[in-house]
Amino acid sequence: MKLGRMLVLAVALMAGQVGAQEYFGDARPDAPELAARGSLPVGVRTLVAEHADQLDILHASADKPDPLYTRKLVLEVWYPARLAAGQKEHTVYTDVLGSGPNDPKRPNTPFQFSGRAARDAAPLPPAQTAATSARYPLVIVSHGYPGSRLQMSYLTENLASKGYVVVAIDHLESTRADKAGFPSTLLNRRLDDLFVLNTVAAWARPGSGHFLSGVVDADNTALIGYSMGGYGALNTVGAGISAAAVAYVPGGKLAVNQQGNAEYEAARDQRIKAVVAFAPWGGEQKVWDQTGLAGVRTPILFITGDQDDVAGYKDGVLKLFQQAVNADRYLLTYVGARHNPAPNPPSPAHWSNPDDFQSYSEPVWDSRRINNINQHYVTVFLGIHLKAAPLQAYLDDNWKGFPKRAMLGLEWQHLKPQ
């Protein structure tokens, strides 16, 4: 009889666990203080922005050196929302596995995962969030190569709940679904970032008719980039590539992003107030020299692993951190981590293929733990630079907000501008 009761209890407990809804980004019991979700409901919408008359570098040739095309960028937009009666903060995102099309070892198989956001909800007017009418700062998120606009939903939803409008880009020819030649990614990341910033600024204008009209403050923007997204973010805020790196794209077309190019220098955008660079690519590959990195004056939070085998650490991210001498910058290092400190945890679909699993996972770190730590530090960093929030103590005493015995495996460095 006792055994029967135990079996009934076990089945009941399992049923409760299966029925519970888990979302990426939910705080573990040992999460640092500011990882917690904010107080605002979150909405999400999928939009498209088309950038006409762009250089189609992958189809350039001696006979046709400057072919043009339209870059169609799919955007996912998270924002503080005003929920209708009965509307729930729940959506289902659809992404794909793989590392580009036509790979029989890693086919582009669709998979789904849940999100804590209300699809197509109305935006919450900023004046209703506090005793201020300030619009929400803008955060633009750029994925790796290949990647997805959805792969950091744990962070994008979290930031929206804290009063930001977050726009994540699917960079054409650089996603897991449409990965194509690398020159497109090298050339277009900065151009895509600035185009999306200008597009959102136009949507934000009073009378635009867009749902973001009067909601978002594009003059107060941060860039978050992972891997090649980090490369693009640094390039966008003044890290002009070296003369030697121009050869990475045929025909010298990468000179548009080169340090010393007058057109490039004139395109620096003062609306961008902060950068978060997860495992940014390019240091170990000598994309920049010291003069190019010295061109950055925007505050930067670098986040990486000291075993990064893609972007590199000592001659990679650490070098970028050290040589961006005119920026106020911080470096958070996950000891023992490789190149994946940015994404969501692997979804169950990733478990069927070791390569798909390893494209999201870390071998010695729990992804949910990393996600919570990222949420904490990004909340602090963007709060300081986009909202003038009194959070500097969390950077000066970098373990402030961590539970006891929860600081292992992390290293923290800070360098002031020279």
C-alpha positions as CSV (number, residue, x, y, z in Angstrom):
1,M,0.0,0.0,0.0
2,K,2.8,2.4,0.9
3,L,4.5,1.6,-2.4
4,G,1.3,2.4,-4.3
5,R,1.0,5.7,-2.6
6,M,4.6,6.5,-3.5
7,L,4.0,5.7,-7.1
8,V,0.9,7.9,-7.2
9,L,2.9,10.8,-5.7
10,A,5.8,10.3,-8.1
11,V,3.4,10.4,-11.1
12,A,1.7,13.5,-9.7
13,L,5.1,15.3,-9.3
14,M,6.2,14.4,-12.9
15,A,2.9,15.6,-14.3
16,G,3.3,18.9,-12.5
17,Q,6.8,19.3,-13.9
18,V,5.7,18.5,-17.4
19,G,2.8,21.0,-17.1
20,A,5.0,23.8,-15.9
21,Q,6.0,26.3,-18.6
22,E,9.7,27.1,-18.7
23,Y,11.1,30.1,-20.6
24,F,14.7,30.8,-21.4
25,G,16.0,33.5,-19.1
26,D,14.0,32.6,-16.0
27,A,16.2,33.2,-13.0
28,R,17.8,30.3,-11.2
29,P,17.9,30.4,-7.4
30,D,21.5,31.5,-7.5
31,A,21.0,34.2,-10.2
32,P,22.6,37.6,-9.4
33,E,20.2,40.3,-8.3
34,L,19.6,42.3,-11.5
35,A,19.0,39.2,-13.6
36,A,15.4,39.3,-12.5
37,R,12.8,40.2,-15.0
38,G,11.5,43.8,-14.9
39,S,8.1,44.9,-14.0
40,L,6.7,45.7,-17.5
41,P,4.7,43.3,-19.7
42,V,6.5,42.5,-22.9
43,G,5.1,42.5,-26.5
44,V,6.8,41.2,-29.6
45,R,6.3,41.7,-33.3
46,T,8.1,40.5,-36.5
47,L,8.8,43.2,-39.0
48,V,10.7,43.6,-42.3
49,A,13.0,46.4,-43.4
50,E,14.3,46.6,-46.9
51,H,17.6,48.3,-47.7
52,A,17.6,49.1,-51.4
53,D,20.5,49.6,-53.8
54,Q,23.2,47.8,-51.8
55,L,26.3,46.3,-53.2
56,D,25.7,42.6,-53.9
57,I,29.3,41.6,-53.1
58,L,28.7,37.9,-53.6
59,H,27.7,38.4,-57.3
60,A,30.4,41.0,-58.1
61,S,32.7,40.1,-61.0
62,A,35.3,41.7,-63.3
63,D,32.5,42.3,-65.8
64,K,30.1,43.6,-63.3
65,P,32.0,45.0,-60.3
66,D,29.1,46.8,-58.6
67,P,25.9,44.9,-58.9
68,L,23.1,46.1,-56.6
69,Y,20.3,44.4,-54.7
70,T,17.8,45.0,-51.9
71,R,18.8,43.6,-48.5
72,K,15.6,42.3,-46.9
73,L,16.2,42.2,-43.1
74,V,13.7,40.4,-40.9
75,L,13.5,42.0,-37.5
76,E,12.1,40.8,-34.2
77,V,11.0,43.7,-32.0
78,W,10.4,43.4,-28.2
79,Y,8.9,46.3,-26.3
80,P,7.0,47.2,-23.1
81,A,3.4,46.3,-23.8
82,R,-0.1,47.1,-22.7
83,L,-1.9,43.8,-22.6
84,A,-5.5,43.4,-23.6
85,A,-8.0,41.6,-21.4
86,G,-7.0,37.9,-21.3
87,Q,-3.8,38.5,-23.3
88,K,-0.9,36.4,-22.0
89,E,2.8,36.9,-22.2
90,H,3.4,33.8,-24.2
91,T,4.5,33.2,-27.8
92,V,6.2,30.4,-29.8
93,Y,9.3,31.3,-31.8
94,T,10.3,29.2,-34.9
95,D,13.9,29.0,-35.8
96,V,16.0,26.5,-37.7
97,L,18.9,24.1,-36.9
98,G,22.0,23.9,-39.1
99,S,24.8,26.0,-40.4
100,G,23.4,27.1,-43.7
101,P,21.3,25.6,-46.5
102,N,22.1,22.3,-48.4
103,D,24.2,20.7,-45.6
104,P,23.1,17.1,-45.4
105,K,24.9,16.6,-42.1
106,R,23.1,19.6,-40.5
107,P,19.8,20.2,-42.4
108,N,17.9,23.3,-41.8
109,T,15.2,21.7,-39.7
110,P,12.7,24.0,-38.1
111,F,12.3,23.9,-34.3
112,Q,10.2,25.9,-31.9
113,F,10.6,27.2,-28.3
114,S,8.5,29.3,-26.0
115,G,8.9,33.0,-25.3
116,R,7.5,35.1,-22.5
117,A,6.1,37.9,-24.7
118,A,2.7,38.7,-26.1
119,R,2.6,38.5,-29.8
120,D,1.4,41.8,-31.5
121,A,0.4,43.4,-28.2
122,A,-0.1,47.2,-28.1
123,P,2.9,49.2,-26.9
124,L,2.8,50.7,-23.4
125,P,3.1,54.5,-23.7
126,P,6.3,55.5,-21.9
127,A,4.5,58.1,-19.8
128,Q,2.6,55.3,-18.1
129,T,5.7,53.5,-16.8
130,A,6.8,56.0,-14.2
131,A,6.7,59.7,-13.3
132,T,8.5,60.6,-16.6
133,S,7.5,60.9,-20.2
134,A,10.9,59.8,-21.5
135,R,10.7,57.4,-24.4
136,Y,12.3,53.9,-24.2
137,P,16.0,53.6,-25.2
138,L,16.7,51.5,-28.3
139,V,18.8,48.3,-28.2
140,I,19.9,46.7,-31.6
141,V,21.0,43.1,-31.4
142,S,23.3,41.5,-34.0
143,H,23.9,37.7,-34.2
144,G,26.9,35.6,-35.2
145,Y,27.8,33.9,-38.5
146,P,25.6,32.0,-38.9
147,G,23.0,32.9,-36.3
148,S,19.5,34.1,-35.8
149,R,17.6,37.1,-34.5
150,L,15.9,34.8,-32.0
151,Q,19.0,33.1,-30.4
152,M,19.3,35.6,-27.5
153,S,15.6,35.8,-26.5
154,Y,16.5,35.3,-22.8
155,L,18.2,38.7,-23.0
156,T,15.9,40.6,-25.4
157,E,12.8,39.8,-23.5
158,N,14.5,40.6,-20.2
159,L,15.6,44.1,-21.4
160,A,12.1,44.9,-22.8
161,S,10.6,44.1,-19.4
162,K,13.0,46.8,-18.0
163,G,11.9,49.6,-20.4
164,Y,13.8,49.2,-23.6
165,V,12.7,48.6,-27.2
166,V,14.9,45.8,-28.5
167,V,15.3,45.1,-32.2
168,A,17.2,42.0,-33.3
169,I,18.3,41.6,-36.9
170,D,18.3,38.6,-39.2
171,H,21.3,39.6,-41.3
172,L,20.7,38.5,-44.9
173,E,23.2,35.8,-46.1
174,S,24.3,35.3,-42.5
175,T,21.6,33.3,-40.8
176,R,21.4,29.5,-40.2
177,A,18.8,29.4,-42.9
178,D,20.5,31.4,-45.7
179,K,24.2,31.4,-44.8
180,A,26.3,32.4,-47.9
181,G,29.8,33.7,-48.6
182,F,31.6,35.3,-45.7
183,P,32.5,38.6,-47.6
184,S,28.8,39.6,-47.3
185,T,29.0,39.4,-43.5
186,L,32.3,41.3,-43.4
187,L,30.9,44.1,-45.6
188,N,27.4,44.5,-44.4
189,R,27.3,44.2,-40.6
190,R,28.0,47.9,-40.0
191,L,25.8,49.0,-42.8
192,D,22.9,46.8,-41.6
193,D,23.3,48.2,-38.0
194,L,23.1,51.8,-39.2
195,F,20.3,51.1,-41.6
196,V,18.2,49.6,-38.8
197,L,19.0,52.5,-36.5
198,N,17.8,55.0,-39.1
199,T,14.8,52.9,-39.9
200,V,13.7,52.7,-36.3
201,A,14.3,56.4,-35.9
202,A,11.9,57.1,-38.8
203,W,9.3,54.8,-37.3
204,A,9.7,56.6,-34.0
205,R,8.9,60.1,-35.4
206,P,5.5,61.6,-34.3
207,G,2.9,61.1,-37.0
208,S,4.8,58.2,-38.7
209,G,1.8,55.9,-38.2
210,H,4.0,53.2,-37.0
211,F,3.3,51.4,-33.7
212,L,6.7,52.7,-32.4
213,S,5.8,56.4,-33.1
214,G,6.6,58.3,-29.9
215,V,7.6,55.1,-28.1
216,V,11.3,54.6,-28.8
217,D,14.2,57.0,-28.4
218,A,16.6,56.2,-31.3
219,D,18.9,59.1,-30.1
220,N,19.7,56.9,-27.1
221,T,20.9,53.6,-28.6
222,A,23.1,50.6,-27.6
223,L,24.4,47.8,-29.9
224,I,24.7,44.2,-28.6
225,G,26.7,42.0,-30.9
226,Y,27.7,38.3,-30.7
227,S,30.8,37.0,-32.6
228,M,30.4,38.6,-36.1
229,G,27.8,40.8,-34.5
230,G,30.5,42.0,-32.1
231,Y,32.8,42.6,-35.0
232,G,30.1,44.7,-36.7
233,A,29.3,46.6,-33.5
234,L,32.9,47.6,-33.0
235,N,33.2,48.6,-36.6
236,T,30.1,50.7,-36.3
237,V,31.4,52.8,-33.4
238,G,34.8,53.6,-34.8
239,A,37.0,50.5,-35.0
240,G,38.0,51.0,-38.6
241,I,39.5,47.9,-40.2
242,S,43.2,47.8,-41.2
243,A,44.5,48.3,-44.7
244,A,45.6,44.7,-44.7
245,A,42.1,43.5,-43.8
246,V,40.6,45.2,-46.8
247,A,41.8,42.2,-48.9
248,Y,39.4,39.9,-47.0
249,V,36.7,41.1,-49.4
250,P,37.3,40.9,-53.2
251,G,37.9,44.1,-55.2
252,G,38.9,46.2,-52.2
253,K,35.2,46.8,-51.4
254,L,35.8,46.5,-47.6
255,A,37.6,49.9,-47.7
256,V,34.2,51.4,-47.0
257,N,34.7,50.2,-43.4
258,Q,38.4,51.1,-43.2
259,Q,40.1,53.3,-40.6
260,G,41.1,56.6,-42.2
261,N,38.5,56.5,-45.0
262,A,36.8,59.9,-44.9
263,E,33.4,58.5,-45.7
264,Y,33.8,55.9,-42.9
265,E,34.9,58.5,-40.4
266,A,32.0,60.7,-41.2
267,A,29.5,57.9,-40.6
268,R,30.2,57.6,-36.9
269,D,26.8,57.9,-35.2
270,Q,26.6,59.8,-31.9
271,R,23.2,58.2,-31.2
272,I,25.0,55.0,-30.1
273,K,25.9,55.4,-26.4
274,A,27.1,51.9,-25.5
275,V,28.2,48.6,-26.9
276,V,28.0,45.0,-25.5
277,A,30.3,42.8,-27.4
278,F,29.9,39.0,-26.8
279,A,33.0,37.1,-28.0
280,P,33.7,39.6,-30.8
281,W,35.5,38.2,-33.8
282,G,38.4,39.9,-35.5
283,G,41.2,40.4,-33.0
284,E,43.0,37.1,-33.6
285,Q,42.4,37.5,-37.3
286,K,44.2,40.9,-37.4
287,V,41.1,42.7,-38.7
288,W,42.2,45.8,-36.7
289,D,45.5,47.4,-35.9
290,Q,46.1,49.6,-32.8
291,T,45.2,52.8,-34.7
292,G,41.9,51.4,-35.7
293,L,40.9,50.2,-32.3
294,A,41.9,53.5,-30.8
295,G,39.1,55.0,-32.9
296,V,36.5,53.6,-30.5
297,R,35.3,56.1,-27.8
298,T,32.0,54.4,-27.0
299,P,31.8,52.6,-23.6
300,I,32.1,48.8,-24.2
301,L,31.3,45.7,-22.1
302,F,33.2,42.7,-23.5
303,I,31.9,39.3,-22.5
304,T,33.8,36.1,-23.5
305,G,35.3,32.8,-22.5
306,D,39.0,32.4,-21.9
307,Q,39.0,29.2,-24.0
308,D,37.4,30.8,-27.0
309,D,38.5,28.7,-30.0
310,V,36.7,30.9,-32.7
311,A,37.4,34.5,-31.8
312,G,40.4,33.7,-29.7
313,Y,41.1,35.1,-26.2
314,K,44.7,36.2,-25.5
315,D,45.3,37.4,-29.1
316,G,41.5,37.9,-29.7
317,V,39.0,39.4,-27.3
318,L,41.5,40.3,-24.6
319,K,43.6,42.2,-27.2
320,L,40.5,44.1,-28.4
321,F,39.8,45.0,-24.8
322,Q,43.3,46.2,-24.1
323,Q,43.8,48.1,-27.4
324,A,40.5,50.1,-27.4
325,V,42.5,52.6,-25.4
326,N,40.1,55.6,-25.8
327,A,37.0,53.8,-24.6
328,D,35.9,53.1,-21.0
329,R,35.6,49.4,-21.2
330,Y,35.0,46.3,-19.0
331,L,35.8,42.6,-19.6
332,L,33.8,39.8,-18.1
333,T,35.5,36.5,-18.7
334,Y,33.9,33.1,-18.1
335,V,36.8,30.9,-17.1
336,G,36.7,27.6,-19.0
337,A,34.2,28.8,-21.5
338,R,34.6,28.7,-25.3
339,H,32.7,30.8,-27.9
340,N,29.1,30.5,-26.7
341,P,28.6,32.9,-23.8
342,A,25.7,34.6,-25.6
343,P,22.9,32.3,-26.9
344,N,19.9,30.7,-25.3
345,P,20.5,27.2,-24.0
346,P,20.2,24.4,-26.6
347,S,16.5,23.6,-27.3
348,P,15.6,19.9,-27.1
349,A,15.8,19.8,-30.9
350,H,19.5,20.5,-30.7
351,W,20.2,17.3,-28.8
352,S,19.8,15.1,-31.9
353,N,23.0,16.5,-33.5
354,P,26.2,17.1,-31.6
355,D,27.2,20.0,-33.9
356,D,23.9,21.7,-33.5
357,F,24.1,21.2,-29.7
358,Q,27.7,22.6,-29.5
359,S,26.7,25.6,-31.5
360,Y,24.6,26.8,-28.5
361,S,26.1,25.0,-25.5
362,E,29.2,25.4,-23.4
363,P,31.1,22.2,-22.3
364,V,31.7,23.2,-18.7
365,W,29.1,25.9,-18.0
366,D,25.4,25.7,-17.5
367,S,23.8,27.9,-20.2
368,R,21.1,29.1,-17.8
369,R,23.7,30.2,-15.3
370,I,25.5,32.2,-18.1
371,N,22.2,33.7,-19.2
372,N,21.4,35.0,-15.7
373,I,24.9,36.5,-15.3
374,N,24.6,38.2,-18.7
375,Q,21.2,39.6,-17.8
376,H,22.6,41.1,-14.6
377,Y,25.6,42.8,-16.1
378,V,23.9,44.0,-19.3
379,T,21.1,45.5,-17.1
380,V,23.8,47.4,-15.2
381,F,25.8,48.6,-18.1
382,L,22.9,49.7,-20.3
383,G,21.1,51.2,-17.2
384,I,24.1,53.4,-16.6
385,H,24.7,54.5,-20.2
386,L,21.1,54.7,-21.6
387,K,19.1,55.7,-18.5
388,A,21.6,57.4,-16.1
389,A,20.6,54.8,-13.5
390,P,22.5,54.8,-10.2
391,L,24.1,51.4,-10.8
392,Q,27.8,52.2,-11.0
393,A,28.4,50.4,-7.6
394,Y,27.6,47.1,-9.4
395,L,30.6,47.7,-11.7
396,D,33.0,49.1,-9.1
397,D,32.2,46.2,-6.8
398,N,31.7,43.7,-9.5
399,W,30.3,40.9,-7.3
400,K,27.7,43.2,-5.8
401,G,24.3,41.5,-6.2
402,F,25.7,37.9,-6.3
403,P,24.5,35.4,-3.7
404,K,27.2,34.0,-1.4
405,R,29.3,31.2,-2.9
406,A,28.1,32.2,-6.4
407,M,31.0,34.1,-7.8
408,L,33.2,31.2,-9.0
409,G,34.5,30.9,-12.5
410,L,34.4,34.6,-13.3
411,E,37.1,37.2,-13.9
412,W,36.4,41.0,-14.1
413,Q,38.6,43.7,-15.6
414,H,38.2,47.4,-16.1
415,L,40.3,49.9,-18.1
416,K,39.6,53.6,-18.3
417,P,40.2,55.7,-21.5
418,Q,43.7,57.0,-21.7
